Amino acid sequence: MNGGDEVVAAHPPQPLEWKFSQVFGERTAGEEIQEVDIISAIEFDKSGDHLATGDRGGRVVLFERTDSKDQLGGSRRDLERVDYPISRHPEFRYKTEFQSHEPEFDYLKSLEIEEKINKIRWCQTANGALFLLSTNDKTIKFWKVQEKKIKKISQMNVDPSKALRNGSLASSSSSSNTKHLENGGSPERSFSFLSNDFSFPSGGIPSLHLPAVVTSHETSLVARCRRVYAHAHDYHINSISNNSDGETFISADDLRINLWNLEISNQSFNIVDVKPANMEDLTEVITSAEFHPTHCNMLAYSSSKGCIRLIDMRQSALCDSHAKLFEEQEPVGSRSFFTEIIASISDIKFGKDGRHILSRDYMTLKLWDINMDSRPVATFQVHEYLRPRLCDLYENDSIFDKFECCLSGDGLRVATGSYSNLFRVFGVAPGSNEATTLEASKNPMRRQVQTPSRPSRSLSSITRVVRRGAESPVVDANGNSFDSTTKLLHLAWHPSENSIACAAANSLYMYYA
């Protein structure tokens, strides 16, 4: 997929062997998870050297890479002598965190606005500072994170060698042997500050204390909110996306998409509006929106009807019409009560080449070629074994879970999450049968090698089990039990290496291949 061309390979690449790398915020057995600590957003920056996570408590946590090649040091000849490969898998360390959003209350609508971070997007770096956008349901914020040297007060009197020699300041700072009173006076001299003919004594004022400030080598990270983009959305914000021009970004809610300039926080332009004149005529809502990675005039957005619209902002100020519509026609006679629900797209991502769009609905992962809008070029079944359980998933609202998706930097693989803290990696090269199931734990391959403790049953027999006070047991394709309460919704692929970061509740797991 590189260079906008189809992958042409005589033999598809071998499936990757994934290994555990790191975990942050690992839970101990039986530890209760605090709601505010659950991770709700993950994002790598363009370089892959920084990773940001947001949680339901409104906090943004930043991690930085520690295994960069420049840390190896030495000449090229020295590096050639080492008996281990120079390229190591990415390793990260905690950098800093800050409170991005606080809980608010809309008194006009009597509506609580929770602090949960919905999305994080990195912006272009400048002068060694990091910039990123974060949003909750209503308000977007533009943050600058920068290292600043710490200034300390070394002493309270200026060093005589650094003071002015021709003034009383030098003589006052050099009189260090003079005894001082608690109120700053001197017992040897008394001055009448009410006198009209007040003058400095010839010996100076030894009680005058001036701080000597020095800049230490220590640094601290300071996060400062540069802009607040508020009061532009009547509905919950589900997406933000940076433009490749580095100056603008979009924000999308259920019915509208707004275009912002990063430097202007009090004005935005509504470029997409799907709100009908009568809300009773509403048939679909916007679920996700993303700018094209290289063409600053193009963006795509998905809907709850399972279609993706590609629009060109050069056509008109209000993009009511789309340039292309990507929609797969459902087979005749296959429609059911759940058809529209599971067809709703929860996330879309452009490939790095800009030619492919990856979409995730409840049951499948689909890869689209923007030059072919009639059907996807590839469809991957994520958890087909759940299809007989859609009724139960509807009853406990799990069917409305919004899973994210991501592509590898080379465009050869895609990934998405599932239940039981599992995520799946698929190969998209022609002829590839790669379909790996991994668990968010220190042993990601455990689910694949584990043997079921009881004989596995067919899906038809599973659906006939009678529920008696609890849900009937369900097993996945590998014979492992299914748990709808542990879901892996958020994950991100490193932009240039085979490394994945994923969130399981309040824990951040990282894997490499």
Secondary structure as a PSIPRED ss2 file (coil, helix, strand):
# PSIPRED VFORMAT (PSIPRED V4.0)

   1 M C   1.000  0.000  0.000
   2 N H   0.000  1.000  0.000
   3 G H   0.000  1.000  0.000
   4 G H   0.000  1.000  0.000
   5 D C   1.000  0.000  0.000
   6 E C   1.000  0.000  0.000
   7 V C   1.000  0.000  0.000
   8 V C   1.000  0.000  0.000
   9 A C   1.000  0.000  0.000
  10 A C   1.000  0.000  0.000
  11 H C   1.000  0.000  0.000
  12 P C   1.000  0.000  0.000
  13 P C   1.000  0.000  0.000
  14 Q C   1.000  0.000  0.000
  15 P C   1.000  0.000  0.000
  16 L C   1.000  0.000  0.000
  17 E C   1.000  0.000  0.000
  18 W C   1.000  0.000  0.000
  19 K E   0.000  0.000  1.000
  20 F E   0.000  0.000  1.000
  21 S E   0.000  0.000  1.000
  22 Q E   0.000  0.000  1.000
  23 V E   0.000  0.000  1.000
  24 F E   0.000  0.000  1.000
  25 G C   1.000  0.000  0.000
  26 E C   1.000  0.000  0.000
  27 R C   1.000  0.000  0.000
  28 T C   1.000  0.000  0.000
  29 A C   1.000  0.000  0.000
  30 G C   1.000  0.000  0.000
  31 E C   1.000  0.000  0.000
  32 E C   1.000  0.000  0.000
  33 I C   1.000  0.000  0.000
  34 Q C   1.000  0.000  0.000
  35 E H   0.000  1.000  0.000
  36 V H   0.000  1.000  0.000
  37 D H   0.000  1.000  0.000
  38 I C   1.000  0.000  0.000
  39 I E   0.000  0.000  1.000
  40 S E   0.000  0.000  1.000
  41 A E   0.000  0.000  1.000
  42 I E   0.000  0.000  1.000
  43 E E   0.000  0.000  1.000
  44 F E   0.000  0.000  1.000
  45 D C   1.000  0.000  0.000
  46 K C   1.000  0.000  0.000
  47 S C   1.000  0.000  0.000
  48 G C   1.000  0.000  0.000
  49 D C   1.000  0.000  0.000
  50 H E   0.000  0.000  1.000
  51 L E   0.000  0.000  1.000
  52 A E   0.000  0.000  1.000
  53 T E   0.000  0.000  1.000
  54 G E   0.000  0.000  1.000
  55 D E   0.000  0.000  1.000
  56 R C   1.000  0.000  0.000
  57 G C   1.000  0.000  0.000
  58 G C   1.000  0.000  0.000
  59 R E   0.000  0.000  1.000
  60 V E   0.000  0.000  1.000
  61 V E   0.000  0.000  1.000
  62 L E   0.000  0.000  1.000
  63 F E   0.000  0.000  1.000
  64 E E   0.000  0.000  1.000
  65 R E   0.000  0.000  1.000
  66 T C   1.000  0.000  0.000
  67 D C   1.000  0.000  0.000
  68 S C   1.000  0.000  0.000
  69 K H   0.000  1.000  0.000
  70 D H   0.000  1.000  0.000
  71 Q H   0.000  1.000  0.000
  72 L C   1.000  0.000  0.000
  73 G C   1.000  0.000  0.000
  74 G C   1.000  0.000  0.000
  75 S C   1.000  0.000  0.000
  76 R H   0.000  1.000  0.000
  77 R H   0.000  1.000  0.000
  78 D H   0.000  1.000  0.000
  79 L H   0.000  1.000  0.000
  80 E H   0.000  1.000  0.000
  81 R H   0.000  1.000  0.000
  82 V C   1.000  0.000  0.000
  83 D C   1.000  0.000  0.000
  84 Y C   1.000  0.000  0.000
  85 P C   1.000  0.000  0.000
  86 I C   1.000  0.000  0.000
  87 S C   1.000  0.000  0.000
  88 R C   1.000  0.000  0.000
  89 H C   1.000  0.000  0.000
  90 P C   1.000  0.000  0.000
  91 E C   1.000  0.000  0.000
  92 F E   0.000  0.000  1.000
  93 R E   0.000  0.000  1.000
  94 Y E   0.000  0.000  1.000
  95 K E   0.000  0.000  1.000
  96 T E   0.000  0.000  1.000
  97 E E   0.000  0.000  1.000
  98 F E   0.000  0.000  1.000
  99 Q E   0.000  0.000  1.000
 100 S C   1.000  0.000  0.000
 101 H C   1.000  0.000  0.000
 102 E C   1.000  0.000  0.000
 103 P C   1.000  0.000  0.000
 104 E E   0.000  0.000  1.000
 105 F E   0.000  0.000  1.000
 106 D E   0.000  0.000  1.000
 107 Y C   1.000  0.000  0.000
 108 L C   1.000  0.000  0.000
 109 K C   1.000  0.000  0.000
 110 S C   1.000  0.000  0.000
 111 L E   0.000  0.000  1.000
 112 E E   0.000  0.000  1.000
 113 I E   0.000  0.000  1.000
 114 E C   1.000  0.000  0.000
 115 E C   1.000  0.000  0.000
 116 K C   1.000  0.000  0.000
 117 I C   1.000  0.000  0.000
 118 N C   1.000  0.000  0.000
 119 K E   0.000  0.000  1.000
 120 I E   0.000  0.000  1.000
 121 R E   0.000  0.000  1.000
 122 W E   0.000  0.000  1.000
 123 C C   1.000  0.000  0.000
 124 Q C   1.000  0.000  0.000
 125 T C   1.000  0.000  0.000
 126 A E   0.000  0.000  1.000
 127 N C   1.000  0.000  0.000
 128 G C   1.000  0.000  0.000
 129 A E   0.000  0.000  1.000
 130 L E   0.000  0.000  1.000
 131 F E   0.000  0.000  1.000
 132 L E   0.000  0.000  1.000
 133 L E   0.000  0.000  1.000
 134 S E   0.000  0.000  1.000
 135 T E   0.000  0.000  1.000
 136 N C   1.000  0.000  0.000
 137 D C   1.000  0.000  0.000
 138 K C   1.000  0.000  0.000
 139 T C   1.000  0.000  0.000
 140 I E   0.000  0.000  1.000
 141 K E   0.000  0.000  1.000
 142 F E   0.000  0.000  1.000
 143 W E   0.000  0.000  1.000
 144 K E   0.000  0.000  1.000
 145 V E   0.000  0.000  1.000
 146 Q E   0.000  0.000  1.000
 147 E E   0.000  0.000  1.000
 148 K E   0.000  0.000  1.000
 149 K E   0.000  0.000  1.000
 150 I E   0.000  0.000  1.000
 151 K E   0.000  0.000  1.000
 152 K E   0.000  0.000  1.000
 153 I E   0.000  0.000  1.000
 154 S E   0.000  0.000  1.000
 155 Q E   0.000  0.000  1.000
 156 M C   1.000  0.000  0.000
 157 N C   1.000  0.000  0.000
 158 V C   1.000  0.000  0.000
 159 D C   1.000  0.000  0.000
 160 P H   0.000  1.000  0.000
 161 S H   0.000  1.000  0.000
 162 K H   0.000  1.000  0.000
 163 A C   1.000  0.000  0.000
 164 L C   1.000  0.000  0.000
 165 R C   1.000  0.000  0.000
 166 N C   1.000  0.000  0.000
 167 G C   1.000  0.000  0.000
 168 S H   0.000  1.000  0.000
 169 L H   0.000  1.000  0.000
 170 A H   0.000  1.000  0.000
 171 S H   0.000  1.000  0.000
 172 S H   0.000  1.000  0.000
 173 S H   0.000  1.000  0.000
 174 S H   0.000  1.000  0.000
 175 S C   1.000  0.000  0.000
 176 S C   1.000  0.000  0.000
 177 N C   1.000  0.000  0.000
 178 T C   1.000  0.000  0.000
 179 K C   1.000  0.000  0.000
 180 H C   1.000  0.000  0.000
 181 L C   1.000  0.000  0.000
 182 E C   1.000  0.000  0.000
 183 N C   1.000  0.000  0.000
 184 G C   1.000  0.000  0.000
 185 G C   1.000  0.000  0.000
 186 S E   0.000  0.000  1.000
 187 P C   1.000  0.000  0.000
 188 E C   1.000  0.000  0.000
 189 R E   0.000  0.000  1.000
 190 S C   1.000  0.000  0.000
 191 F C   1.000  0.000  0.000
 192 S C   1.000  0.000  0.000
 193 F C   1.000  0.000  0.000
 194 L C   1.000  0.000  0.000
 195 S C   1.000  0.000  0.000
 196 N C   1.000  0.000  0.000
 197 D C   1.000  0.000  0.000
 198 F C   1.000  0.000  0.000
 199 S C   1.000  0.000  0.000
 200 F C   1.000  0.000  0.000
 201 P C   1.000  0.000  0.000
 202 S C   1.000  0.000  0.000
 203 G C   1.000  0.000  0.000
 204 G C   1.000  0.000  0.000
 205 I C   1.000  0.000  0.000
 206 P C   1.000  0.000  0.000
 207 S C   1.000  0.000  0.000
 208 L C   1.000  0.000  0.000
 209 H C   1.000  0.000  0.000
 210 L C   1.000  0.000  0.000
 211 P C   1.000  0.000  0.000
 212 A E   0.000  0.000  1.000
 213 V E   0.000  0.000  1.000
 214 V E   0.000  0.000  1.000
 215 T E   0.000  0.000  1.000
 216 S E   0.000  0.000  1.000
 217 H E   0.000  0.000  1.000
 218 E E   0.000  0.000  1.000
 219 T E   0.000  0.000  1.000
 220 S E   0.000  0.000  1.000
 221 L E   0.000  0.000  1.000
 222 V E   0.000  0.000  1.000
 223 A E   0.000  0.000  1.000
 224 R E   0.000  0.000  1.000
 225 C E   0.000  0.000  1.000
 226 R E   0.000  0.000  1.000
 227 R E   0.000  0.000  1.000
 228 V E   0.000  0.000  1.000
 229 Y E   0.000  0.000  1.000
 230 A C   1.000  0.000  0.000
 231 H C   1.000  0.000  0.000
 232 A C   1.000  0.000  0.000
 233 H C   1.000  0.000  0.000
 234 D C   1.000  0.000  0.000
 235 Y C   1.000  0.000  0.000
 236 H C   1.000  0.000  0.000
 237 I C   1.000  0.000  0.000
 238 N C   1.000  0.000  0.000
 239 S E   0.000  0.000  1.000
 240 I E   0.000  0.000  1.000
 241 S E   0.000  0.000  1.000
 242 N E   0.000  0.000  1.000
 243 N C   1.000  0.000  0.000
 244 S C   1.000  0.000  0.000
 245 D C   1.000  0.000  0.000
 246 G C   1.000  0.000  0.000
 247 E C   1.000  0.000  0.000
 248 T E   0.000  0.000  1.000
 249 F E   0.000  0.000  1.000
 250 I E   0.000  0.000  1.000
 251 S E   0.000  0.000  1.000
 252 A E   0.000  0.000  1.000
 253 D C   1.000  0.000  0.000
 254 D C   1.000  0.000  0.000
 255 L C   1.000  0.000  0.000
 256 R E   0.000  0.000  1.000
 257 I E   0.000  0.000  1.000
 258 N E   0.000  0.000  1.000
 259 L E   0.000  0.000  1.000
 260 W E   0.000  0.000  1.000
 261 N E   0.000  0.000  1.000
 262 L C   1.000  0.000  0.000
 263 E C   1.000  0.000  0.000
 264 I E   0.000  0.000  1.000
 265 S E   0.000  0.000  1.000
 266 N E   0.000  0.000  1.000
 267 Q E   0.000  0.000  1.000
 268 S E   0.000  0.000  1.000
 269 F E   0.000  0.000  1.000
 270 N E   0.000  0.000  1.000
 271 I E   0.000  0.000  1.000
 272 V E   0.000  0.000  1.000
 273 D E   0.000  0.000  1.000
 274 V C   1.000  0.000  0.000
 275 K C   1.000  0.000  0.000
 276 P C   1.000  0.000  0.000
 277 A C   1.000  0.000  0.000
 278 N C   1.000  0.000  0.000
 279 M H   0.000  1.000  0.000
 280 E H   0.000  1.000  0.000
 281 D H   0.000  1.000  0.000
 282 L C   1.000  0.000  0.000
 283 T C   1.000  0.000  0.000
 284 E C   1.000  0.000  0.000
 285 V C   1.000  0.000  0.000
 286 I E   0.000  0.000  1.000
 287 T E   0.000  0.000  1.000
 288 S E   0.000  0.000  1.000
 289 A E   0.000  0.000  1.000
 290 E E   0.000  0.000  1.000
 291 F E   0.000  0.000  1.000
 292 H C   1.000  0.000  0.000
 293 P C   1.000  0.000  0.000
 294 T C   1.000  0.000  0.000
 295 H C   1.000  0.000  0.000
 296 C C   1.000  0.000  0.000
 297 N C   1.000  0.000  0.000
 298 M E   0.000  0.000  1.000
 299 L E   0.000  0.000  1.000
 300 A E   0.000  0.000  1.000
 301 Y E   0.000  0.000  1.000
 302 S E   0.000  0.000  1.000
 303 S E   0.000  0.000  1.000
 304 S C   1.000  0.000  0.000
 305 K C   1.000  0.000  0.000
 306 G C   1.000  0.000  0.000
 307 C C   1.000  0.000  0.000
 308 I E   0.000  0.000  1.000
 309 R E   0.000  0.000  1.000
 310 L E   0.000  0.000  1.000
 311 I E   0.000  0.000  1.000
 312 D E   0.000  0.000  1.000
 313 M C   1.000  0.000  0.000
 314 R C   1.000  0.000  0.000
 315 Q C   1.000  0.000  0.000
 316 S C   1.000  0.000  0.000
 317 A C   1.000  0.000  0.000
 318 L C   1.000  0.000  0.000
 319 C C   1.000  0.000  0.000
 320 D C   1.000  0.000  0.000
 321 S C   1.000  0.000  0.000
 322 H C   1.000  0.000  0.000
 323 A C   1.000  0.000  0.000
 324 K E   0.000  0.000  1.000
 325 L E   0.000  0.000  1.000
 326 F E   0.000  0.000  1.000
 327 E C   1.000  0.000  0.000
 328 E C   1.000  0.000  0.000
 329 Q C   1.000  0.000  0.000
 330 E C   1.000  0.000  0.000
 331 P C   1.000  0.000  0.000
 332 V C   1.000  0.000  0.000
 333 G C   1.000  0.000  0.000
 334 S C   1.000  0.000  0.000
 335 R C   1.000  0.000  0.000
 336 S C   1.000  0.000  0.000
 337 F C   1.000  0.000  0.000
 338 F C   1.000  0.000  0.000
 339 T H   0.000  1.000  0.000
 340 E H   0.000  1.000  0.000
 341 I H   0.000  1.000  0.000
 342 I H   0.000  1.000  0.000
 343 A H   0.000  1.000  0.000
 344 S C   1.000  0.000  0.000
 345 I C   1.000  0.000  0.000
 346 S C   1.000  0.000  0.000
 347 D E   0.000  0.000  1.000
 348 I E   0.000  0.000  1.000
 349 K E   0.000  0.000  1.000
 350 F E   0.000  0.000  1.000
 351 G C   1.000  0.000  0.000
 352 K C   1.000  0.000  0.000
 353 D C   1.000  0.000  0.000
 354 G C   1.000  0.000  0.000
 355 R C   1.000  0.000  0.000
 356 H E   0.000  0.000  1.000
 357 I E   0.000  0.000  1.000
 358 L E   0.000  0.000  1.000
 359 S E   0.000  0.000  1.000
 360 R E   0.000  0.000  1.000
 361 D C   1.000  0.000  0.000
 362 Y C   1.000  0.000  0.000
 363 M C   1.000  0.000  0.000
 364 T E   0.000  0.000  1.000
 365 L E   0.000  0.000  1.000
 366 K E   0.000  0.000  1.000
 367 L E   0.000  0.000  1.000
 368 W E   0.000  0.000  1.000
 369 D E   0.000  0.000  1.000
 370 I C   1.000  0.000  0.000
 371 N C   1.000  0.000  0.000
 372 M E   0.000  0.000  1.000
 373 D C   1.000  0.000  0.000
 374 S C   1.000  0.000  0.000
 375 R C   1.000  0.000  0.000
 376 P C   1.000  0.000  0.000
 377 V C   1.000  0.000  0.000
 378 A E   0.000  0.000  1.000
 379 T E   0.000  0.000  1.000
 380 F E   0.000  0.000  1.000
 381 Q E   0.000  0.000  1.000
 382 V C   1.000  0.000  0.000
 383 H C   1.000  0.000  0.000
 384 E H   0.000  1.000  0.000
 385 Y H   0.000  1.000  0.000
 386 L H   0.000  1.000  0.000
 387 R H   0.000  1.000  0.000
 388 P H   0.000  1.000  0.000
 389 R H   0.000  1.000  0.000
 390 L H   0.000  1.000  0.000
 391 C H   0.000  1.000  0.000
 392 D H   0.000  1.000  0.000
 393 L H   0.000  1.000  0.000
 394 Y H   0.000  1.000  0.000
 395 E H   0.000  1.000  0.000
 396 N C   1.000  0.000  0.000
 397 D C   1.000  0.000  0.000
 398 S H   0.000  1.000  0.000
 399 I H   0.000  1.000  0.000
 400 F H   0.000  1.000  0.000
 401 D C   1.000  0.000  0.000
 402 K C   1.000  0.000  0.000
 403 F C   1.000  0.000  0.000
 404 E C   1.000  0.000  0.000
 405 C E   0.000  0.000  1.000
 406 C E   0.000  0.000  1.000
 407 L E   0.000  0.000  1.000
 408 S C   1.000  0.000  0.000
 409 G C   1.000  0.000  0.000
 410 D C   1.000  0.000  0.000
 411 G C   1.000  0.000  0.000
 412 L C   1.000  0.000  0.000
 413 R E   0.000  0.000  1.000
 414 V E   0.000  0.000  1.000
 415 A E   0.000  0.000  1.000
 416 T E   0.000  0.000  1.000
 417 G E   0.000  0.000  1.000
 418 S C   1.000  0.000  0.000
 419 Y E   0.000  0.000  1.000
 420 S C   1.000  0.000  0.000
 421 N C   1.000  0.000  0.000
 422 L E   0.000  0.000  1.000
 423 F E   0.000  0.000  1.000
 424 R E   0.000  0.000  1.000
 425 V E   0.000  0.000  1.000
 426 F E   0.000  0.000  1.000
 427 G E   0.000  0.000  1.000
 428 V C   1.000  0.000  0.000
 429 A C   1.000  0.000  0.000
 430 P C   1.000  0.000  0.000
 431 G C   1.000  0.000  0.000
 432 S C   1.000  0.000  0.000
 433 N C   1.000  0.000  0.000
 434 E C   1.000  0.000  0.000
 435 A E   0.000  0.000  1.000
 436 T E   0.000  0.000  1.000
 437 T E   0.000  0.000  1.000
 438 L E   0.000  0.000  1.000
 439 E E   0.000  0.000  1.000
 440 A C   1.000  0.000  0.000
 441 S C   1.000  0.000  0.000
 442 K C   1.000  0.000  0.000
 443 N C   1.000  0.000  0.000
 444 P C   1.000  0.000  0.000
 445 M C   1.000  0.000  0.000
 446 R H   0.000  1.000  0.000
 447 R H   0.000  1.000  0.000
 448 Q H   0.000  1.000  0.000
 449 V H   0.000  1.000  0.000
 450 Q C   1.000  0.000  0.000
 451 T C   1.000  0.000  0.000
 452 P C   1.000  0.000  0.000
 453 S C   1.000  0.000  0.000
 454 R C   1.000  0.000  0.000
 455 P C   1.000  0.000  0.000
 456 S C   1.000  0.000  0.000
 457 R C   1.000  0.000  0.000
 458 S C   1.000  0.000  0.000
 459 L H   0.000  1.000  0.000
 460 S H   0.000  1.000  0.000
 461 S H   0.000  1.000  0.000
 462 I H   0.000  1.000  0.000
 463 T H   0.000  1.000  0.000
 464 R C   1.000  0.000  0.000
 465 V C   1.000  0.000  0.000
 466 V C   1.000  0.000  0.000
 467 R C   1.000  0.000  0.000
 468 R C   1.000  0.000  0.000
 469 G C   1.000  0.000  0.000
 470 A C   1.000  0.000  0.000
 471 E C   1.000  0.000  0.000
 472 S C   1.000  0.000  0.000
 473 P C   1.000  0.000  0.000
 474 V C   1.000  0.000  0.000
 475 V E   0.000  0.000  1.000
 476 D C   1.000  0.000  0.000
 477 A C   1.000  0.000  0.000
 478 N C   1.000  0.000  0.000
 479 G C   1.000  0.000  0.000
 480 N C   1.000  0.000  0.000
 481 S E   0.000  0.000  1.000
 482 F C   1.000  0.000  0.000
 483 D C   1.000  0.000  0.000
 484 S C   1.000  0.000  0.000
 485 T C   1.000  0.000  0.000
 486 T C   1.000  0.000  0.000
 487 K E   0.000  0.000  1.000
 488 L C   1.000  0.000  0.000
 489 L C   1.000  0.000  0.000
 490 H C   1.000  0.000  0.000
 491 L E   0.000  0.000  1.000
 492 A E   0.000  0.000  1.000
 493 W E   0.000  0.000  1.000
 494 H C   1.000  0.000  0.000
 495 P C   1.000  0.000  0.000
 496 S C   1.000  0.000  0.000
 497 E C   1.000  0.000  0.000
 498 N C   1.000  0.000  0.000
 499 S E   0.000  0.000  1.000
 500 I E   0.000  0.000  1.000
 501 A E   0.000  0.000  1.000
 502 C E   0.000  0.000  1.000
 503 A E   0.000  0.000  1.000
 504 A E   0.000  0.000  1.000
 505 A C   1.000  0.000  0.000
 506 N C   1.000  0.000  0.000
 507 S E   0.000  0.000  1.000
 508 L E   0.000  0.000  1.000
 509 Y E   0.000  0.000  1.000
 510 M E   0.000  0.000  1.000
 511 Y E   0.000  0.000  1.000
 512 Y E   0.000  0.000  1.000
 513 A C   1.000  0.000  0.000
